Amino acid sequence: MKKIILLISLLVLTSCYNDDGEDITYYKFNQEDEVLLIKYDYISNQIITYENQFGEQLHFKVILNERKKRGYYTRGTFSGGGGYLSNYYDSKIIRFEILENSSYEDYSKVNYIFSKNSNEFINGINFPMWNLVHFGFINEIQDNINIPMTDYNNIEKLQMSINGHRFLNIVIIDSGSNESDSSSAFGSLLQNVNKIYYDFDFGIVQFVDTEGKEWKVIYPE
C-alpha cells in the first residue's frame, strides 16, 4: 500500500512540474502582433538620454529586456486551494529605471509591456511622470502600466525627425489635462507630462510637460 501511495505522489509531482506544454494551450505572437513590438534591441545597463530645449537631461537605464514564454495560473480559492496552469503565452517586457527619479516603487519605472495571454494581444506603458494618475497592470502585478496602448495600435502613424534621427511609426498620446501631481508611488519626479510621442519601433522618443519643456531622445548610435 505504501508503494502505491509513493507512486501516486511521484506522478502528481511529475505532472505539476511538467513544462513540455502537453495539453496546455500556448498563445504565440502572430505576424500582426510582431509589427507592434518594439524592434530596438535594448541592452541591460544601457543609458537612454532625453534632453529638453534648456539643456536639462533625464537618463533612462535599461534594467530588463526580455521576451519569453510565460505561464498563466488561475488565482486559486478562498479556502486556500492553489491555482493551476491555465495556458502559456508570449510576453515581451522592457523596463527602465530613471536615474533622477529616486524610488523603490514599481510605478517609478518605465515599462513597455506586450502580452498574448488568452489569445488577446495587449500592450501598455508605465510612464512615472504621466499627469493622469492610474494604477494598472498586465497579467502580473509587477508588470504595471498607467497608459493602455490598445487604442493606438491601429491608428495612422506619423514620421518625425528628432535630434537628427528619423522615426517612422509615431503616435501621439495626449492626456488632455494641464494638471500635475506629486504622488510618491511614481517616484520623486513630478507627474506633469501630458503628451508623449511613442514610436512603435523604439518606444518613447519625445515627451512634453505642462511647463512647455520638450524632452527629446538622443538616439543611441
C-alpha positions in Angstrom: 0.0 0.0 0.0 2.9 2.4 0.9 4.5 1.7 -2.5 1.2 2.6 -4.3 0.9 5.9 -2.4 4.5 6.7 -3.1 4.0 6.0 -6.8 0.9 8.2 -7.0 2.8 11.0 -5.2 5.6 10.9 -7.7 3.2 11.0 -10.6 1.5 14.1 -9.1 4.8 15.8 -8.6 5.9 15.0 -12.2 2.6 16.4 -13.5 3.0 19.7 -11.5 6.5 20.3 -12.8 6.0 19.1 -16.4 7.0 22.0 -18.6 6.8 20.4 -22.1 3.5 22.1 -22.8 1.5 18.9 -23.5 -2.3 19.5 -23.4 -1.6 23.2 -22.4 -2.6 25.9 -24.9 0.3 28.2 -25.9 -0.7 31.6 -27.4 2.0 33.0 -29.6 2.6 36.4 -31.1 1.4 36.3 -34.7 2.7 38.5 -37.6 0.2 41.3 -36.8 1.5 41.3 -33.2 5.1 41.4 -34.2 4.6 44.7 -36.1 3.5 46.3 -32.7 6.6 45.0 -30.8 9.5 47.4 -30.2 12.3 46.4 -32.6 15.2 48.3 -31.0 17.4 45.8 -29.1 17.9 47.5 -25.7 20.9 46.2 -23.7 21.0 45.8 -19.9 22.6 48.9 -18.2 22.3 50.9 -21.4 21.6 54.6 -20.7 19.0 56.4 -22.9 19.2 60.2 -22.6 16.4 62.7 -23.1 17.2 66.4 -23.3 15.0 69.5 -23.3 15.5 72.8 -25.0 17.1 74.2 -21.9 19.9 71.6 -21.8 18.4 69.6 -18.9 18.7 65.8 -19.2 16.9 62.7 -17.9 18.6 59.3 -18.1 16.7 56.1 -18.5 18.8 53.0 -17.5 17.7 49.6 -19.1 17.2 47.1 -16.3 15.2 44.4 -18.3 14.7 43.5 -22.0 13.0 40.1 -22.0 10.9 38.1 -24.4 9.8 34.7 -23.3 7.1 32.1 -22.9 5.2 32.5 -19.7 2.6 30.5 -17.8 -0.7 31.9 -16.7 -2.1 30.5 -13.4 -5.6 30.7 -12.0 -5.9 32.6 -8.7 -6.9 29.7 -6.5 -9.7 29.6 -4.0 -10.6 31.5 -0.8 -10.3 28.2 1.1 -6.6 28.0 0.3 -6.6 25.8 -2.8 -3.8 26.7 -5.2 -4.3 27.9 -8.7 -3.4 25.7 -11.7 -1.6 26.3 -15.0 -4.3 27.6 -17.4 -2.2 28.4 -20.5 1.2 29.6 -21.9 1.6 32.9 -23.7 4.2 35.1 -25.3 5.4 38.1 -23.4 7.8 40.9 -24.0 8.8 43.4 -21.3 11.3 46.3 -21.5 11.9 48.1 -18.2 13.9 51.2 -17.4 15.0 53.0 -14.2 15.0 56.8 -14.4 18.2 57.7 -12.6 16.8 61.1 -11.5 13.6 59.5 -10.1 14.7 58.0 -6.8 12.2 55.4 -5.5 11.8 51.7 -4.8 8.2 51.6 -6.0 7.3 49.6 -9.1 5.4 52.5 -10.6 8.5 54.7 -10.6 9.9 52.6 -13.5 9.3 53.0 -17.2 7.7 49.8 -18.6 6.8 48.7 -22.1 4.6 45.6 -21.7 3.4 43.3 -24.6 1.3 40.2 -23.9 -0.6 37.5 -25.8 -2.4 35.9 -22.8 -5.7 34.2 -23.6 -5.0 34.8 -27.3 -5.5 38.5 -26.9 -2.7 41.0 -27.8 -2.5 43.7 -25.1 0.2 46.3 -24.7 0.8 49.2 -22.4 3.2 51.7 -21.0 4.1 52.8 -17.5 5.5 56.3 -17.5 6.0 57.7 -14.0 5.8 61.4 -15.0 2.4 60.9 -16.7 0.0 63.5 -15.3 -3.1 61.2 -15.1 -2.7 59.1 -12.0 -3.7 55.5 -12.9 -2.7 52.1 -11.4 -3.0 49.1 -13.6 -1.0 46.0 -14.7 -1.0 43.4 -17.4 -1.2 39.8 -16.2 1.1 40.2 -13.2 1.2 43.0 -10.6 4.8 43.8 -11.2 4.1 44.4 -14.9 2.4 47.7 -14.2 1.1 50.2 -16.7 -0.6 53.6 -16.5 -1.1 54.1 -20.2 -3.1 51.4 -22.1 -2.0 51.3 -25.7 -4.6 49.2 -27.4 -6.5 52.2 -28.9 -3.3 53.4 -30.6 -2.2 50.2 -32.3 -4.1 50.6 -35.5 -4.3 54.3 -36.0 -2.3 56.1 -38.7 1.4 56.6 -37.8 3.4 59.7 -38.2 7.0 60.3 -39.2 9.3 62.7 -37.4 13.0 63.7 -37.2 14.2 64.1 -33.6 17.8 65.1 -32.9 18.8 64.1 -36.4 17.2 60.6 -36.3 14.1 59.8 -38.5 11.4 57.8 -36.8 8.6 56.3 -39.0 5.9 54.8 -36.7 4.9 57.5 -34.2 1.6 58.0 -32.4 0.9 61.0 -30.1 -0.6 60.2 -26.7 -2.3 63.3 -25.2 -3.6 63.3 -21.6 -6.0 66.2 -22.3 -5.1 67.7 -18.9 -2.8 70.5 -17.8 -2.9 69.4 -14.2 0.1 68.0 -12.3 0.5 65.6 -9.3 3.2 64.6 -6.9 2.3 61.0 -5.9 5.3 59.3 -4.2 4.1 56.0 -5.7 5.6 57.2 -9.0 8.8 58.4 -7.5 10.3 61.8 -6.7 9.8 63.5 -10.1 6.6 65.5 -10.6 3.8 63.9 -12.6 3.5 66.7 -15.2 3.9 65.1 -18.6 0.8 65.5 -20.7 2.0 64.5 -24.2 4.1 61.5 -25.3 5.4 60.7 -28.8 5.7 56.9 -29.0 7.5 55.1 -31.8 6.4 51.5 -32.3 10.0 50.6 -33.3 11.8 52.3 -30.5 9.4 53.4 -27.7 9.1 56.9 -26.3 11.1 59.4 -28.5 9.7 62.7 -27.1 7.5 63.9 -24.3 6.2 67.3 -23.3 5.3 68.6 -19.8 2.9 71.2 -18.5 5.7 73.8 -18.3 6.3 73.6 -22.0 9.6 71.6 -21.8 10.1 69.3 -24.8 12.2 66.3 -23.8 13.7 64.6 -26.9 15.6 61.4 -27.1 19.3 61.4 -28.2 19.2 58.3 -30.4 22.0 55.9 -29.3 24.1 55.3 -32.3 
